[in-house]
Amino acid sequence: MLHKLTILIAVALAGCTQSVEYISAQPMPATEAVVDQATIPAEFSIIEQHPKGYFIRVASSGRASIGSIQDVATALGCKFDRVDLCTFTAHERGDEYASIIDGKLYDYVNDKITTLN
């Protein structure tokens, strides 16, 4: 019984301690990833963006041409890890018809991956 009680106390105390890494961690500074509407081609609207540059979601009235997608990639590709493309009528998360990731176009409709130039 004493052995079980000792283990229980040790587990409880371990859960109450904080690691030095957690205590000394400083909040990460925000990056300059937030962009405004003027940064992207006029046919697109920004519908969501992460301030630290993880992703941005843009919408247009219909599926964009490859030329417009390349313009978006040029404007936003180096500022965000992922650029999601959707339409105004289907703009919820998961409704994207394509994404730009690391210089590649992931076309979800046609199930293709293309390198953008």
N, C-alpha and C positions, 0 to 999 in steps of 0.2 A: 504494500500500500504506500509506503514512504517513497519507493522508487517512482511510482506513478505520479505522486504529488510533486516530486522534484522535477520530473519531466514537464508536467503541466505548468509549474512556475517558470521554468526555463523558456518554454514556448511563449508564455504570456509576456515575459520581460523582453524577449527578442522582438515581439510585435510592437512593443512600445518604444523601441529605440529608433532613431533616425540615422541614416548613414551620413557621413561627412559630405559625400557627393551631393546629396539632396539638400542639405543645409546651406552649402556654399554655392549652389547653382544660381546663376544670375539669369533673369529672363532674357531670351534671345531678342536682340534688336530687330525691329521690323526692317525689311529690305525696301528698296525702291521699286518693288514689283507692281505696285498699284498704278494702273494706267487709266487715262480718261478716254472718252469717246472719240476725241480727235485723233487718237493714235492709230485707229483701225480704219479700214476702208468704209466709206459712207453707207454701203448696203448692210452693214452689220451693226448690231447693238450689243453692248456688254450686258449680260444678264446676271453674271455672278463671277467673282474673282477672289482668290485667296490673297491676303496682303503679304504673305511671305513668298509668293511666287510658285506655289505648288500647282495651281491650275487656274484657268480662266475659261468661262463659257460664253460663247458669242452666238447670236441668233440672226437669221436673215429670213426673208419672206419665203424662200424656197432653197433647195439645195444649191450650193455655190458651185461655180465653175472652177476648174483646176487653176485658172489664172487668179481668180479671187482668193482661192485657198492659199496659193503661193504668196499673195500679198499679205494675207493674215499671218502666215508663217514668218515672213520677213519682219513684220511689225511686232509680233508677239513671241515668236519662237525662242528668242534668247532671254526673255524675261520670265517665262513660265515653263515649268517642267512638262505641262500638258495643256493643250488648247483644244477644247471640245466645241464642235460645231453642231448646231441644231436649228430648227425652224421656230418661228414665232408660235405656230400651232402645236408643236411638239417640243417643249423646252424644259420638261422636268428632267431631273437626273435619271439617266438610263435611256433617255430618248435621243441621244446624240446619233447622228448619222455618220459622223467621222470624228477622228481626233488626230491632232498633230503632236507627235512625241519624238523627240530627238531627231528632227529632220525627216521623219517618215510620216506619211499619211496612212492612217488606219481607217479604211473605208468599210464600215460595218454593214452597209447595205449590200455591197457586192463581194464582201468577204475577201478583200485584197489589202495588201500592204505595199505602198509605193514610196520610193525615195524621192523627196522633193529636191529640186535643184535651185 
